[in-house]
Amino acid sequence: MLRLVPILLLTMTAIASAEDLYVATPLTPPHSFTPEIEGPAVDREGNVYAVSYQTKPTIGRVTPAGLAEVWLKMPEGSLGNGIRFDRRGRMFVADYTGHNVLLVDPRTRAAKVFAHEARMNQPNDLAITARGVLYASDPNWQAGTGQIWRVDTRARVRLVAEGMGTTNGIEVSPDGKTLYVNESVQRNVWAFTIGRDGGLSGKRLLRQFPDHGFDGMRCDSKGNLYITRYGKGTVVVVAPDGTILREVDVLGKRPSNLCFGGPDGRTCYVTEVEHGRLVQFRTEHPGLEWARWPGRNRRK
């Protein structure tokens, strides 16, 4: 059996290289989502969830084949943004009008407030650790400032970074030791060391870009960051040391966010505002969050 392993790895590498990697194609029709299209996140079955399908405030569910439906109408006064799933399959939604993080039971589709913090400007995007701890970016667009909140599994909210620019995309590294946060207006990508108590320290600049804004950000299983470049119409792939690896055209000038899914975790789904749709492209490595589902093949 040991002799078969190199052959298997070579075969899978050959399959990946034979694909059209990093070439975007539409998944849903134009304007099937409103201009507020955001999110997105993939459940264990491979369905993609994104906010503002057909009308707002809603969450739409899209199958890997592109079949879509209104999956949830948001509670009165709430408007969703970033979405994450924990290992139990529970959905968390950043509710930026309600200053909440919502918890949605995927079986009943019932939504309730998981955590509320009146001092939040507008919880925007979410990152989640392997243990289910959330970090929320919290920009103040009018003032050009931002902060970061930590929400533990008991819904206790703690401010862990302040005095930043317009915090937006946020992600945790595969080893759980680094939190990445980008600033949309200032065009910086920062890295923090995550302490044993969940606090942040050692703020350092990973990469600064000369033009165009940022929005969502996700890691693949190798720790590479995929960042939407709002206004340029691309997703840029950045190595953990800040090196730019490639940039992918995503068929519209205003990509807002992204996630990974597909049968092997190597399909990147992008919410694209200009045409109000989801687009997709294949990648070399699976997404980090996809690889964390229980029972999933975690070969990196």
URCORPE-V754814 format. One record per residue. N is the residue number from 0. PHI is phi as a letter, one per 40 degrees, with the letter a starting at -180 (NA if undefined). OMEGA is omega as a letter, one per 20 degrees, with the letter a starting at -180 (999 if undefined). Layout:
BEGIN
N_PHI_OMEGA, N_PHI_OMEGA
END
This chain:
BEGIN
0_NA_a, 1_c_a, 2_c_a, 3_c_a, 4_c_r, 5_d_r, 6_c_r, 7_c_a, 8_c_r, 9_c_r, 10_c_a, 11_c_r, 12_c_r, 13_c_r, 14_c_a, 15_c_a, 16_c_r, 17_c_r, 18_c_r, 19_c_a, 20_c_r, 21_g_r, 22_b_a, 23_c_r, 24_b_r, 25_c_r, 26_b_r, 27_b_a, 28_c_r, 29_d_r, 30_g_r, 31_c_r, 32_b_r, 33_c_r, 34_c_r, 35_c_a, 36_d_a, 37_a_a, 38_h_h, 39_c_r, 40_a_a, 41_b_r, 42_c_a, 43_c_a, 44_c_r, 45_g_r, 46_c_a, 47_b_r, 48_b_r, 49_a_a, 50_c_r, 51_g_r, 52_c_a, 53_g_r, 54_b_r, 55_b_i, 56_c_r, 57_b_r, 58_b_r, 59_c_r, 60_b_a, 61_b_r, 62_c_r, 63_d_r, 64_c_r, 65_g_r, 66_c_a, 67_b_r, 68_a_r, 69_c_a, 70_c_a, 71_a_r, 72_c_a, 73_c_r, 74_d_a, 75_d_r, 76_g_a, 77_b_r, 78_a_a, 79_c_r, 80_b_a, 81_c_r, 82_b_r, 83_a_r, 84_b_r, 85_c_a, 86_c_r, 87_c_r, 88_g_r, 89_c_a, 90_c_r, 91_b_a, 92_b_r, 93_c_a, 94_b_a, 95_c_r, 96_c_a, 97_c_a, 98_f_a, 99_b_q, 100_b_a, 101_c_r, 102_b_a, 103_b_r, 104_c_a, 105_c_r, 106_c_a, 107_c_a, 108_g_r, 109_c_a, 110_b_r, 111_a_r, 112_c_r, 113_c_r, 114_a_r, 115_b_r, 116_a_a, 117_c_a, 118_c_r, 119_c_r, 120_c_r, 121_a_r, 122_d_a, 123_b_r, 124_b_a, 125_b_r, 126_b_a, 127_b_r, 128_c_r, 129_c_r, 130_c_r, 131_g_r, 132_c_a, 133_b_r, 134_b_a, 135_b_r, 136_c_a, 137_a_a, 138_c_r, 139_b_a, 140_c_a, 141_c_a, 142_c_a, 143_g_a, 144_b_r, 145_a_a, 146_a_a, 147_b_r, 148_b_r, 149_b_r, 150_b_a, 151_c_a, 152_c_r, 153_c_r, 154_g_r, 155_c_a, 156_b_a, 157_a_r, 158_c_a, 159_b_r, 160_a_r, 161_a_r, 162_g_r, 163_c_r, 164_c_a, 165_c_a, 166_c_a, 167_a_r, 168_c_a, 169_a_a, 170_a_r, 171_b_r, 172_c_a, 173_d_r, 174_c_r, 175_g_a, 176_b_a, 177_b_r, 178_b_r, 179_b_r, 180_b_r, 181_b_r, 182_b_a, 183_c_a, 184_c_a, 185_c_r, 186_g_r, 187_b_r, 188_b_a, 189_b_r, 190_b_r, 191_b_r, 192_c_r, 193_c_a, 194_c_a, 195_c_r, 196_c_a, 197_g_r, 198_c_a, 199_b_r, 200_a_r, 201_g_r, 202_d_a, 203_a_a, 204_c_r, 205_c_a, 206_a_r, 207_b_a, 208_b_a, 209_c_a, 210_a_r, 211_g_a, 212_c_r, 213_b_r, 214_a_a, 215_c_a, 216_a_r, 217_a_r, 218_b_r, 219_c_a, 220_c_r, 221_c_a, 222_g_r, 223_c_r, 224_c_r, 225_b_a, 226_b_r, 227_c_r, 228_b_a, 229_c_a, 230_h_r, 231_c_r, 232_g_a, 233_b_r, 234_b_r, 235_c_r, 236_b_a, 237_b_r, 238_c_a, 239_d_r, 240_c_r, 241_g_r, 242_c_r, 243_c_a, 244_c_r, 245_a_r, 246_b_a, 247_b_r, 248_c_a, 249_b_r, 250_g_r, 251_a_a, 252_c_a, 253_b_r, 254_c_a, 255_b_a, 256_a_a, 257_a_r, 258_a_a, 259_b_r, 260_a_a, 261_g_a, 262_c_a, 263_b_r, 264_g_a, 265_b_r, 266_b_r, 267_c_r, 268_b_a, 269_b_r, 270_c_a, 271_b_a, 272_c_a, 273_d_a, 274_b_r, 275_f_a, 276_a_r, 277_c_r, 278_b_a, 279_a_r, 280_a_a, 281_c_a, 282_b_a, 283_c_a, 284_b_r, 285_c_r, 286_c_a, 287_c_a, 288_c_r, 289_d_a, 290_c_a, 291_c_r, 292_c_a, 293_d_r, 294_g_a, 295_c_r, 296_c_a, 297_b_r, 298_d_a, 299_c_999
END
